[in-house]
Protein backbone atom coordinates (compact mmCIF):
# COMPACT_ATOMS: atom_id res chain seq x y z
CA UNK A 1 0.00 0.00 0.00
CA UNK A 2 1.29 3.41 -0.95
CA UNK A 3 1.21 6.24 1.58
CA UNK A 4 1.52 9.91 0.91
CA UNK A 5 2.34 12.81 3.15
CA UNK A 6 0.88 16.27 2.62
CA UNK A 7 2.42 19.20 4.44
CA UNK A 8 0.76 22.61 4.67
CA UNK A 9 3.39 25.33 4.27
CA UNK A 10 1.41 28.59 4.30
CA UNK A 11 -1.46 30.52 2.86
CA UNK A 12 -1.76 33.99 1.41
CA UNK A 13 -4.77 36.27 0.97
CA UNK A 14 -5.00 37.25 -2.68
CA UNK A 15 -8.28 39.16 -2.72
CA UNK A 16 -10.82 40.56 -0.26
CA UNK A 17 -13.78 42.51 -1.59
CA UNK A 18 -16.80 43.51 0.46
CA UNK A 19 -19.22 46.06 -0.96
CA UNK A 20 -22.34 47.17 0.89
CA UNK A 21 -25.11 48.21 -1.50
CA UNK A 22 -26.78 51.03 0.43
CA UNK A 23 -29.47 51.44 -2.22
CA UNK A 24 -30.91 48.01 -1.49
CA UNK A 25 -34.43 48.32 -0.07
CA UNK A 26 -33.96 46.17 3.04
CA UNK A 27 -31.08 45.17 5.27
CA UNK A 28 -32.42 41.62 5.41
CA UNK A 29 -30.30 39.24 3.38
CA UNK A 30 -32.44 36.93 1.30
CA UNK A 31 -31.39 33.80 -0.55
CA UNK A 32 -27.96 33.79 1.03
CA UNK A 33 -25.78 31.55 -1.10
CA UNK A 34 -22.07 31.12 -1.62
CA UNK A 35 -20.19 30.13 -4.76
CA UNK A 36 -17.02 28.18 -4.07
CA UNK A 37 -14.31 27.70 -6.70
CA UNK A 38 -10.87 26.14 -6.56
CA UNK A 39 -7.97 25.26 -8.79
CA UNK A 40 -4.80 23.29 -8.20
CA UNK A 41 -1.34 23.67 -9.68
CA UNK A 42 1.14 20.84 -9.08
CA UNK A 43 4.80 20.76 -9.92
CA UNK A 44 7.24 18.13 -8.71
CA UNK A 45 6.46 17.73 -5.00
CA UNK A 46 4.74 21.09 -4.53
CA UNK A 47 1.14 22.14 -4.97
CA UNK A 48 -0.72 25.43 -4.92
CA UNK A 49 -4.42 25.50 -4.21
CA UNK A 50 -6.44 28.59 -5.10
CA UNK A 51 -9.74 28.79 -3.21
CA UNK A 52 -12.33 31.52 -3.64
CA UNK A 53 -15.78 32.16 -2.21
CA UNK A 54 -18.16 34.78 -3.48
CA UNK A 55 -21.67 35.81 -2.49
CA UNK A 56 -24.16 38.54 -3.19
CA UNK A 57 -24.30 40.80 -6.23
CA UNK A 58 -22.99 44.22 -7.19
CA UNK A 59 -26.44 45.07 -8.63
CA UNK A 60 -28.23 46.97 -5.81
CA UNK A 61 -31.55 45.56 -7.03
CA UNK A 62 -30.35 41.99 -6.42
CA UNK A 63 -28.54 42.08 -3.09
CA UNK A 64 -27.50 44.40 -0.30
CA UNK A 65 -23.87 43.28 -0.53
CA UNK A 66 -21.18 41.71 -2.69
CA UNK A 67 -18.36 39.61 -1.30
CA UNK A 68 -15.39 37.79 -2.82
CA UNK A 69 -12.41 36.36 -0.98
CA UNK A 70 -9.59 34.39 -2.61
CA UNK A 71 -6.67 32.64 -0.93
CA UNK A 72 -3.73 30.56 -2.08
CA UNK A 73 -2.42 27.64 -0.06
CA UNK A 74 1.08 26.23 -0.49
CA UNK A 75 1.67 22.54 0.13
CA UNK A 76 4.38 19.96 -0.32
CA UNK A 77 3.74 16.25 -0.70
CA UNK A 78 5.75 13.09 -0.92
CA UNK A 79 5.09 9.45 -1.65
CA UNK A 80 6.82 6.64 0.19
CA UNK A 81 7.31 4.71 -3.03
CA UNK A 82 9.18 5.16 -6.28
CA UNK A 83 5.87 4.83 -8.12
CA UNK A 84 4.30 8.12 -9.09
CA UNK A 85 0.56 7.79 -8.49
CA UNK A 86 -1.16 10.89 -9.90
CA UNK A 87 -4.61 9.83 -8.68
CA UNK A 88 -3.38 9.44 -5.11
CA UNK A 89 -1.62 12.80 -5.23
CA UNK A 90 -4.67 14.50 -6.77
CA UNK A 91 -6.96 13.02 -4.11
CA UNK A 92 -4.57 13.89 -1.30
CA UNK A 93 -3.96 17.46 -2.41
CA UNK A 94 -7.54 18.20 -3.39
CA UNK A 95 -9.38 16.65 -0.44
CA UNK A 96 -6.99 17.34 2.39
CA UNK A 97 -5.71 20.63 1.01
CA UNK A 98 -9.21 22.09 0.67
CA UNK A 99 -10.14 20.81 4.12
CA UNK A 100 -7.09 22.59 5.55
CA UNK A 101 -7.76 25.89 3.71
CA UNK A 102 -11.52 26.12 4.23
CA UNK A 103 -11.41 27.28 7.90
CA UNK A 104 -9.00 30.07 6.94
CA UNK A 105 -11.32 31.46 4.27
CA UNK A 106 -14.35 31.13 6.57
CA UNK A 107 -12.54 33.14 9.23
CA UNK A 108 -11.47 35.81 6.73
CA UNK A 109 -15.05 36.25 5.53
CA UNK A 110 -16.43 36.52 9.06
CA UNK A 111 -13.76 39.04 10.00
CA UNK A 112 -14.17 41.12 6.84
CA UNK A 113 -17.95 41.33 7.15
CA UNK A 114 -17.91 42.03 10.90
CA UNK A 115 -16.74 45.60 10.36
CA UNK A 116 -19.67 47.99 10.60
CA UNK A 117 -23.11 47.63 12.12
CA UNK A 118 -24.23 44.46 10.31
CA UNK A 119 -23.84 40.99 11.70
CA UNK A 120 -20.91 39.12 10.17
CA UNK A 121 -21.52 36.52 7.49
CA UNK A 122 -20.80 33.11 8.90
CA UNK A 123 -20.24 30.52 6.21
CA UNK A 124 -21.50 27.09 7.21
CA UNK A 125 -18.99 24.31 7.60
CA UNK A 126 -18.54 22.22 4.49
CA UNK A 127 -18.22 18.50 3.92
CA UNK A 128 -15.27 18.62 1.53
CA UNK A 129 -15.71 15.04 0.29
CA UNK A 130 -19.36 15.72 -0.56
CA UNK A 131 -18.41 19.02 -2.22
CA UNK A 132 -15.82 17.29 -4.41
CA UNK A 133 -18.30 14.57 -5.37
CA UNK A 134 -20.75 17.26 -6.48
CA UNK A 135 -18.00 18.98 -8.50
CA UNK A 136 -17.39 15.82 -10.54
N, C-alpha and C positions, 0 to 999 in steps of 0.2 A: 504494500500500500504506500502510495506517495503522499508525503506531507508537505505542506507549504507554510511559510511564515510570512505574515504581513506586518510591517512596522509602520506606524503613523509617525511621520516626521514633523509636519507642521501644517497650518492652514493660513490662508491669507484672504482678506476681504477685498473683493474686486469691485463690487458695486453695492451701493445702498441708496435707494431712492424711495422717498416717502412724500407724497403730495396730498395735501388735504384740499378737497374741492369744496370751497366755502359756498358755492352757488347751489349745491345740492339741497333739495327741499327739506330733508330730515337728517338728523344725526344718526338715526337708527340704520345700522348696516343690515342690508337684506341680501339673501343669497350669497353668503360668505363662502367663497371657494378659493382654492389655491391651486396654481399650476406649477408642477414640479418638473424640472428638466435636468438632465445630467449628460455629461460626456466624459469619456476616459481616453487618455493618451498613455500608451505604454511604450517604453524603450528600455531594452536590456532588462535590468532588475528594478527599474523605477516606474512609477505610475503617477499620473496627475488626474485627479477627478475634479471636474467642474460641476458644481451643483447650484442651481438657481431656483428660487421660488418667487412667483409673482401673484398678485391679487388685486382686485379692484379694476378701475378704468380711469383713464385721464378725461374721458367725456363726463362733464358734470351732470349730465342727464342720466347717466348709467350708475354712478357710484359716488360716494362721498370721499373716496380716497383712491390712490394708486400706490402700489408698493412693489418693489423688485429688489431682491437681495441676491448677490452671486458671490460664491466663495470658491476657492481652489484648495484642494487638499493634496499634500505631497506624501507619497508612500514609497517604501521599498519592499520588495518581496524576494523570497528565495525558495527554491525547491530542494529537497534533500536527496534528489536523484539526478543523474545525468540526463534523464529524459525530460524534454521540454514539453509540458502538457498545457497547451494554450487554453483549453476549456477549464482546467483547474485554476489557472491564473486568472482568467476572466471572471469566473465565479467568485474566487477569493477577493479580488480587487473590487468587483462591483458590489457584491453583497455586504462584505465586511466594511469596505471603505465607505459606502453610503451610510451604513449604520453608525460608523464612527463620526462622520461629518454632520449628520442630521441634527443632533442636539446643539451643535454650534450655530447652525443657521436658524434654528428655532429661537435660541437665546438672542441672537442679533436682531431678529424681527421683533421680539417682545421689547427689547431695550429701545430700539429705534422708534417704535410706535408708542412708547410710554411717555414720551416727551410731549407736554401739553396737557390739556384738560380731559382728553378722551381716555378711555380704558385701553390698555395695550392689547394688541392682537396676540392671542395665544394660539399657536398652531398645534393642532392635536398631534399626539405621538403617531408614528407611522410604522406599520408592519412592513419592513423593507422587502422581505421575501414575497409577500403578497403584491406589493407595488411592482417588483420586477416581473412577476408572473403576468400582471396586467399589461406591462409594457411590451411583452413579447407577443 
